[in-house]
Amino acid sequence: MKKKTNRFKSYFHKLRFQYRVSVLNENTLEESWHIRLSRLSVIIYASSLILLTFILLTILIYTTPIRYYLPGYGDTGNRGRIISESMYADSLLHKMELQSGYLDIVRDIIKGNVQPDSLLSLDSIQLKDKATEYLEKSKKEREFIENYEKDEKYNLATIEGKPNENIYVFFRPTRGVISSGFDILENKTGISIITSTNETVVSVLAGTVVYAAFTFEFGWVIQVQHENNYLSFYKNNTRLLKKPGDNVKAGEGIAITGESGENKTGTQFYFELWKQGKPVNPEDVIIF
């Protein structure tokens, strides 16, 4: 143990031992300059010089365009810029080609190589008379029109009827099979439809959503008010796609079907249609 301690002290003493470095005049052997250095000071000065050089080179590389000459630097960061610059160069090249073509045409015009187009004198009155002459019906055309009008005068297919404002085209609320029909005597004011899981529910007519909330009896329920006092109810949904106040179009998705609380064996969807406060049989107005 003492030997190791003595070796360490000896090594540390050598590191701290001072050496005199002198510069002598060759002719007079007179000392011009000297400095005292130890091995430890040389190591410290050399390390400091290397660290300072590294810091200066790092600053120089990252603050000057020299960094672009390093291999692999900026390959991904400058890719978008290179593409945009190439597109800009292509557009400038196209513009230069157009400008060159324009200058060639101007040069030919100045030299007299391009002859001006010949223009014919236009008489507006003469053109008007010719147009009137061309628009007049010939004898065969007049005879055809008279015969056609006589034949179609009493044809019922050509008589346009007045549109009936009370006729509406109802969309099917969802795809499926009717399991329970409308029966006002048994207090069934709607129909139950067996659908597949997560089937889209659509609005039967265009209208406005007036109610959308969760109920313990029918799960998520949504109601839509339509024209001519029609009101449609969509019950037993797992999710609603609209909120009160939303305007919906005919056939637009408003909810997603879910399981009924009464029948867990299959997915049940319940639909009701009311008009002026009275229930309407959906099968009378909707083709299922």
Sequence and secondary structure as in RCSB ss.txt:
>XXXX:A:sequence
MKKKTNRFKSYFHKLRFQYRVSVLNENTLEESWHIRLSRLSVIIYASSLILLTFILLTILIYTTPIRYYLPGYGD
TGNRGRIISESMYADSLLHKMELQSGYLDIVRDIIKGNVQPDSLLSLDSIQLKDKATEYLEKSKKEREFIENYEK
DEKYNLATIEGKPNENIYVFFRPTRGVISSGFDILENKTGISIITSTNETVVSVLAGTVVYAAFTFEFGWVIQVQ
HENNYLSFYKNNTRLLKKPGDNVKAGEGIAITGESGENKTGTQFYFELWKQGKPVNPEDVIIF
>XXXX:A:secstr
 HHHHHHHHHHHHHHH EEEEEEE TTT  EEEEEEEEHHHHHHHHHHHHHHHHHHHHHHHHHSGGGGGSTTTTT
TTTHHHHHHHHHHHHHHHHHHHHHHHHHHHHHHHHHT S         HHHHHHHHHHHHS  HHHHHHHHHHHH
HHTT GGGS     TT      SSSSEEEE  BTTTTB EEEEE  TT EEE SSSEEEEEEEEETTTEEEEEEE
EGGGEEEEEEEEEEES  TT EE TT EEEEE   SS TTS EEEEEEEETTEEE HHHHS  
